[in-house]
């Protein structure tokens, strides 16, 4: 798929895209929740893309011990699933606001499709993304992120992420069959804040971005690709 610049507001296969730019997390969260609470069966689905200033967000299952030392970065409680993660400049954050009942899918299929959009986006850069059972998000092989082979064999229960790095995190909320929150794809970030937490609740899990893997691209290119794949997979 060739990426072309998407306007700040565009209709992609019936999904209204809003490119928000760099926005604070809390007002964006409040706006997503308000949109979802106010929508009707006729409300068009939307896809919001943005990046956030540095912030740690805790999911509903978040445990304070997974924040090892936030320093000056704020820690914000949210109502999404999952544990703690970090958002910052150089990360594409996508918030699909989708009526699952109208689309005709359930939550498990929705999660699969969002992860698939991240995998296909990585594939545009030659990077092979992998799923890990029971650990939502997308991972890459640290020794060869461009290898096409599937992960083989059962994970070591003592170190289920051995040899892997996380490049995309997923956390969603579903209210009255409608989704908000979403997926984050690491492009070219300051990764140090991930060392201040147990990412997604997993001690020692390494977090990477495309730049770490030797891929040179910019936020807009990655955002365009992710938006188009999400639109393709989440539209009727």
C-alpha positions in Angstrom: 0.0 0.0 0.0 1.4 3.4 -0.9 0.8 6.1 1.6 -0.3 9.5 0.5 -0.9 12.4 2.9 -4.4 12.2 4.3 -6.2 15.5 5.0 -6.8 16.5 8.6 -10.5 15.4 8.1 -11.2 12.7 5.5 -13.7 10.0 4.8 -12.0 6.6 4.5 -14.4 3.9 3.4 -17.2 5.4 5.5 -14.9 6.0 8.5 -14.5 9.7 9.3 -10.8 10.3 10.0 -9.7 13.1 12.3 -6.0 14.0 12.4 -5.7 15.7 15.7 -1.9 16.4 15.8 -0.2 16.6 19.2 -2.9 16.8 21.9 -3.0 16.3 25.7 -4.2 12.9 26.8 -6.9 13.8 29.4 -9.0 16.1 27.2 -8.8 13.6 24.4 -9.9 10.8 26.6 -12.8 13.0 27.9 -13.8 13.8 24.3 -13.8 10.1 23.3 -15.9 9.2 26.2 -18.3 12.0 25.6 -18.6 11.1 21.9 -19.3 7.5 22.8 -21.9 8.3 25.4 -23.7 10.7 23.1 -23.7 8.6 19.9 -26.8 7.0 18.5 -27.3 4.0 16.1 -27.0 6.5 13.2 -23.8 8.2 14.4 -21.0 7.6 11.9 -17.9 5.8 13.1 -14.7 7.9 13.5 -11.0 7.3 13.7 -8.9 9.8 15.6 -5.1 9.9 15.1 -2.8 11.8 17.3 0.4 11.9 19.4 0.5 12.9 23.1 3.0 14.8 25.2 4.7 12.4 27.7 2.2 10.6 29.9 1.8 7.3 31.6 -1.7 5.8 31.5 -3.1 3.2 33.8 -5.8 0.8 32.7 -8.6 -0.4 35.0 -6.4 -3.4 36.1 -3.4 -1.1 36.7 -1.4 -1.8 39.8 0.7 1.0 41.3 3.8 -1.3 41.7 4.1 -1.4 38.0 5.1 2.3 38.0 8.7 2.1 39.1 9.4 5.8 39.1 7.4 8.2 37.0 9.5 11.2 37.9 8.0 14.4 36.3 5.8 12.5 33.9 2.2 12.4 35.0 0.4 9.1 35.6 -3.3 9.2 34.5 -5.9 6.7 35.4 -8.2 5.6 32.5 -11.1 3.2 32.0 -9.4 1.2 29.2 -8.3 -2.4 29.7 -4.8 -3.4 30.6 -2.0 -2.1 32.8 0.4 0.8 32.5 1.9 2.1 29.3 3.7 5.3 28.1 2.6 7.7 25.4 5.0 10.4 24.0 6.0 12.2 20.9 7.1 10.0 18.0 4.3 7.5 18.7 1.2 7.2 16.5 -1.9 6.8 18.7 -5.1 5.7 16.9 -8.5 5.8 18.6 -11.1 3.9 16.5 -14.6 4.9 17.6 -16.5 2.0 16.2 -20.1 0.6 16.6 -19.3 -3.1 16.7 -22.9 -4.1 16.5 -23.3 -2.2 13.2 -20.1 -3.6 11.9 -21.3 -7.1 12.8 -18.3 -8.3 14.9 -17.5 -9.0 18.6 -14.8 -7.7 20.8 -12.3 -10.6 20.1 -12.6 -10.0 16.3 -12.2 -6.3 16.8 -9.0 -6.8 18.8 -7.7 -9.1 16.1 -8.4 -6.6 13.3 -6.8 -3.7 15.2 -3.7 -5.8 15.8 -3.8 -6.8 12.1 -3.7 -3.2 11.1 -0.6 -2.7 13.1 1.0 -5.8 11.7 0.3 -4.7 8.1 1.6 -1.2 8.8 4.9 -2.7 10.1 5.0 -4.9 7.0 5.1 -1.8 4.8 8.6 -1.1 6.4 9.7 -4.8 6.0 9.2 -5.5 9.8 7.4 -8.7 10.8 5.0 -8.2 13.7 3.9 -11.0 15.9 1.1 -11.7 18.3 1.8 -13.4 21.7 -1.1 -15.4 23.2 -2.6 -13.7 26.2 -0.6 -10.5 25.8 -2.4 -8.0 23.5 -0.2 -5.9 21.3 2.4 -6.5 18.6 5.9 -7.8 19.2 9.1 -8.1 17.0 12.1 -10.4 17.1 15.0 -8.4 18.5 17.6 -10.6 16.7 16.0 -10.2 13.3 12.8 -8.1 13.1 12.7 -8.5 9.3 12.5 -12.4 9.4 9.3 -13.7 8.1 9.1 -17.0 10.1 6.4 -17.4 12.7 7.2 -17.7 16.3 7.6 -21.4 17.1 7.3 -23.5 20.2 5.7 -22.6 23.6 6.9 -19.5 25.4 9.2 -20.0 28.4 6.8 -19.5 31.3 9.8 -17.9 33.2 10.4 -15.4 30.4 7.5 -15.4 27.9 9.0 -12.4 26.0 12.5 -13.7 25.6 14.0 -12.4 22.4 11.0 -10.1 21.8 10.4 -6.4 22.0 7.0 -4.7 22.1 6.4 -2.1 19.3 2.6 -1.6 19.6 0.4 -1.5 22.6 -3.4 -2.1 22.7 -5.9 -1.0 25.2 -9.7 -0.6 24.6 -13.0 0.2 26.2 -16.3 -1.0 24.9 -19.5 0.7 26.0 -22.9 -0.3 24.7 -21.1 -2.1 21.8 -19.1 1.0 20.9 -15.3 1.2 21.2 -12.9 3.9 22.3 -9.2 4.1 23.3 -7.2 2.0 20.9 -3.7 1.3 19.7 -0.3 2.9 19.8 2.6 2.3 17.3 6.1 3.3 18.3 7.8 5.1 15.4 10.7 7.3 16.7 10.4 8.0 20.4 12.5 8.7 23.5 12.1 5.2 24.9 13.7 5.9 28.3 10.3 6.4 30.1 9.4 2.8 29.4 12.2 1.8 31.7 10.3 3.6 34.5 7.4 1.1 34.3 6.7 -2.6 33.8 5.2 -2.1 30.3 1.7 -3.5 30.3 2.4 -5.1 33.6 5.4 -7.3 32.4 8.6 -6.8 34.3 11.6 -6.7 32.0 9.6 -6.4 28.8 11.7 -4.4 26.3 9.9 -1.7 24.3 11.2 -0.8 20.8 10.3 1.6 18.0 10.9 1.5 14.3 14.0 3.7 14.7 15.5 1.2 17.1 15.1 -1.4 14.4 16.9 0.7 11.9 13.8 1.9 10.0 13.9 5.6 9.1 10.4 7.1 8.6 8.4 9.9 10.0 5.2 10.1 12.1 3.0 11.3 9.2 4.0 8.4 7.0 3.3 5.8 9.7 0.1 7.5 10.7 -1.2 7.5 7.1 -0.5 3.8 6.7 -2.0 2.8 10.0 -5.1 4.9 9.3 -5.7 3.3 5.9 -5.3 -0.2 7.3 -7.6 0.5 10.2 -10.2 1.9 7.8 -9.9 -1.1 5.5 -10.4 -3.5 8.4 -13.0 -1.6 10.4 -15.4 -0.5 7.7 -18.4 -2.3 6.3 
